[in-house]
Amino acid sequence: MSKEFQAIVVGAGPAGSSAALTMARAGLDVALVERGNFPGEKNMFGGLLHRMTSIEEVFPDFWERAPLERHIAKKGTTFMTDAASFHVQHETASFDRTPYNGYTVFRPKFDRWLAEEAVKAGVTLINRSTVEDVVLKNNRVQGVTIVGRQGKLSAPVVVAADGVLSFTALKAGLRRPGFNPDQMAVGIKALFDLPKEVIDDRFGLVRDQGFANEYVGCTGGVRGGGFLYTNYDTISVGLVVHLSSLRASGKTPYDLLNAFLEQPQFTKLLKGGRLMEYSAHVIPEGGYAMIPELYGDGILVAGDAAALCNATGVNLEGINLASHSGILAAKTVVEAHAENDFSRKALKRYKDRLDLSWVMKDLKGFRNAPKMLHIDRIYNEYPELVCSMMEHVYRIDGTPKVSIPKLIMREVKEKVGIKNAFSDLLTAWRAL
Ligand SMILES: Cc1cc2nc3c(=O)[nH]c(=O)nc-3n(C[C@H](O)[C@H](O)[C@H](O)COP(=O)(O)OP(=O)(O)OC[C@H]3O[C@@H](n4cnc5c(N)ncnc54)[C@H](O)[C@@H]3O)c2cc1C
């Protein structure tokens, strides 16, 4: 197989399909190359699709068209110890009406839908094809080679949207080999089925409302957190843990997930549910400092391949950044075609566009978040402090009450120390 296109996109995840769709709608002949049997087959995530304003511009009725599970009407955070938990929750009427603020989705359905929309716009989708290298001519990327099919595709420009381990960006010399484990996390997820009515009753939901909850203190001392998302008639639960901390602990992700699922306060939420599947994937969590070179002669990098993932400790946003960066890369390619200039200098406009967009502004704004998320006390001492303090606040046992300011000081001194608490507060202040 050897064919010529006006642009090649590697990877039919949210970044790649958004890029391919945008270019095809602008009239370009685009190849979208995906290693899976179909887009999304190999993709997993926690499950929370944050609002995709750039895709809403393409599909104003996005929430009616796309295969979404539930819209997120409630979000919560639970601080946990082995014996106690303290839960805070946010709910607002505005997240319960269109345009919704977020949804739960399944990647095999969602990614497939987005790629199919790209195909409807004229994209040539090439499944079951793993890109193994870029084709260079005079040091310019001019195409890709595909494993297995012994094929070669040519185009004056390639968009690397092949995810966190992007071999395309590596082969084009835009990122260094290897990764810093301090900048990577691993996510593990289990899926349980439960009837819709049971999920609605258990989590206080009506219609297609959904609930998203994060857990702190549930990772056996390893830096990371847990999540629970309600789908239509299944529940996604899992953990995201820092790779360096996991390695130092000597534990496996599987051990940690099982321990999490066995917590009594947690098992009741899944009671009656049947385990349907496990999955795992790595996440680029290094933030702004991790972003590689975003463009070169004949090549642009988008989505996770460019480490455009924003893990702030409050939200984990990846898909919305991936899709928006794919669209900005596509707009740059369309301009490059109009001017017949695919040089590094011309493609720099992609970075200029990204810098002006909320994607880079958010990543820059939260560039200190990874430092905050490396404070081990967040995952051990602070959940204990919060739970113990709340127990004292609520306990009535015939002894005089300690005032809340005094209680806070006492707990902070006992559990973390004033100096550490002050330093952690300052780090968090700078990060958030
Ligand atoms: C456990 C976990 C939880 C997460 N939770 C959330 C969340 O709740 N919300 C959120 O917004 N984000 C979340 N993320 C992050 C989010 O999944 C990513 O940021 C997002 O998927 C990036 O999209 P992408 O298109 O850049 O890359 P990907 O989704 O990784 O897509 C890359 C595509 O390229 C294909 N591919 C790879 N290599 C090749 C090759 N050589 N040739 C051809 N095709 C190739 C892959 O098969 C895939 O289809 C989570 C991630 C994980 C792992």
The ligand as an SDF file (V2000), in Angstrom:
LIG
                    3D

 53 58  0  0  0  0  0  0  0  0999 V2000
   -7.0710    6.1580   33.9650 C   0  0  0  0  0  0  0  0  0  0  0  0
   -7.2150    7.4350   33.2160 C   0  0  0  0  0  0  0  0  0  0  0  0
   -8.1770    8.3270   33.6240 C   0  0  0  0  0  0  0  0  0  0  0  0
   -8.3720    9.5100   32.8940 C   0  0  0  0  0  0  0  0  0  0  0  0
   -9.4180   10.2960   33.2310 N   0  0  0  0  0  0  0  0  0  0  0  0
   -9.7250   11.3490   32.4640 C   0  0  0  0  0  0  0  0  0  0  0  0
  -10.9220   12.0500   32.6860 C   0  0  0  0  0  0  0  0  0  0  0  0
  -11.7250   11.6970   33.5470 O   0  0  0  0  0  0  0  0  0  0  0  0
  -11.1840   13.1210   31.8980 N   0  0  0  0  0  0  0  0  0  0  0  0
  -10.3480   13.4910   30.8890 C   0  0  0  0  0  0  0  0  0  0  0  0
  -10.6510   14.4700   30.1790 O   0  0  0  0  0  0  0  0  0  0  0  0
   -9.2030   12.8240   30.6520 N   0  0  0  0  0  0  0  0  0  0  0  0
   -8.8760   11.7560   31.4020 C   0  0  0  0  0  0  0  0  0  0  0  0
   -7.7590   11.0300   31.1170 N   0  0  0  0  0  0  0  0  0  0  0  0
   -6.8270   11.5150   30.0830 C   0  0  0  0  0  0  0  0  0  0  0  0
   -7.3660   11.2650   28.6790 C   0  0  0  0  0  0  0  0  0  0  0  0
   -7.7200    9.9140   28.5250 O   0  0  0  0  0  0  0  0  0  0  0  0
   -6.2950   11.6430   27.6450 C   0  0  0  0  0  0  0  0  0  0  0  0
   -5.7950   12.9230   27.9220 O   0  0  0  0  0  0  0  0  0  0  0  0
   -6.8800   11.6040   26.2280 C   0  0  0  0  0  0  0  0  0  0  0  0
   -7.3000   10.3080   25.9040 O   0  0  0  0  0  0  0  0  0  0  0  0
   -5.8400   12.0770   25.1920 C   0  0  0  0  0  0  0  0  0  0  0  0
   -6.3870   11.9400   23.9020 O   0  0  0  0  0  0  0  0  0  0  0  0
   -5.4310   11.7240   22.6370 P   0  0  0  0  0  0  0  0  0  0  0  0
   -6.3150   11.6680   21.4530 O   0  0  0  0  0  0  0  0  0  0  0  0
   -4.3530   12.7270   22.6790 O   0  0  0  0  0  0  0  0  0  0  0  0
   -4.7250   10.3310   22.8910 O   0  0  0  0  0  0  0  0  0  0  0  0
   -5.3450    8.8760   23.0420 P   0  0  0  0  0  0  0  0  0  0  0  0
   -6.7160    8.9330   23.5920 O   0  0  0  0  0  0  0  0  0  0  0  0
   -4.3330    8.0700   23.7590 O   0  0  0  0  0  0  0  0  0  0  0  0
   -5.4800    8.3810   21.5400 O   0  0  0  0  0  0  0  0  0  0  0  0
   -4.3420    8.0070   20.8070 C   0  0  0  0  0  0  0  0  0  0  0  0
   -4.7960    7.1070   19.6630 C   0  0  0  0  0  0  0  0  0  0  0  0
   -3.6570    6.7920   18.8570 O   0  0  0  0  0  0  0  0  0  0  0  0
   -3.6500    5.4060   18.5720 C   0  0  0  0  0  0  0  0  0  0  0  0
   -2.2480    5.0630   18.3520 N   0  0  0  0  0  0  0  0  0  0  0  0
   -1.2280    5.0550   19.2470 C   0  0  0  0  0  0  0  0  0  0  0  0
   -0.0640    4.7600   18.6550 N   0  0  0  0  0  0  0  0  0  0  0  0
   -0.3460    4.5610   17.3440 C   0  0  0  0  0  0  0  0  0  0  0  0
    0.4440    4.2340   16.2130 C   0  0  0  0  0  0  0  0  0  0  0  0
    1.7700    4.0680   16.3110 N   0  0  0  0  0  0  0  0  0  0  0  0
   -0.1690    4.0890   15.0130 N   0  0  0  0  0  0  0  0  0  0  0  0
   -1.5140    4.2760   14.8980 C   0  0  0  0  0  0  0  0  0  0  0  0
   -2.3110    4.5960   15.9360 N   0  0  0  0  0  0  0  0  0  0  0  0
   -1.7390    4.7450   17.1420 C   0  0  0  0  0  0  0  0  0  0  0  0
   -4.2710    4.7610   19.8050 C   0  0  0  0  0  0  0  0  0  0  0  0
   -4.7840    3.4710   19.5340 O   0  0  0  0  0  0  0  0  0  0  0  0
   -5.3620    5.7800   20.1420 C   0  0  0  0  0  0  0  0  0  0  0  0
   -6.5540    5.5090   19.4400 O   0  0  0  0  0  0  0  0  0  0  0  0
   -7.5190    9.8430   31.8080 C   0  0  0  0  0  0  0  0  0  0  0  0
   -6.5230    8.9480   31.4210 C   0  0  0  0  0  0  0  0  0  0  0  0
   -6.3850    7.7450   32.0870 C   0  0  0  0  0  0  0  0  0  0  0  0
   -5.3520    6.7890   31.6100 C   0  0  0  0  0  0  0  0  0  0  0  0
  1  2  1  0
  2  3  1  0
  2 52  2  0
  3  4  2  0
  4  5  1  0
  4 50  1  0
  5  6  2  0
  6  7  1  0
  6 13  1  0
  7  8  2  0
  7  9  1  0
  9 10  1  0
 10 11  2  0
 10 12  1  0
 12 13  2  0
 13 14  1  0
 14 15  1  0
 14 50  1  0
 15 16  1  0
 16 17  1  0
 16 18  1  0
 18 19  1  0
 18 20  1  0
 20 21  1  0
 20 22  1  0
 22 23  1  0
 23 24  1  0
 24 25  2  0
 24 26  1  0
 24 27  1  0
 27 28  1  0
 28 29  2  0
 28 30  1  0
 28 31  1  0
 31 32  1  0
 32 33  1  0
 33 34  1  0
 33 48  1  0
 34 35  1  0
 35 36  1  0
 35 46  1  0
 36 37  1  0
 36 45  1  0
 37 38  2  0
 38 39  1  0
 39 40  1  0
 39 45  2  0
 40 41  1  0
 40 42  2  0
 42 43  1  0
 43 44  2  0
 44 45  1  0
 46 47  1  0
 46 48  1  0
 48 49  1  0
 50 51  2  0
 51 52  1  0
 52 53  1  0
M  END
$$$$
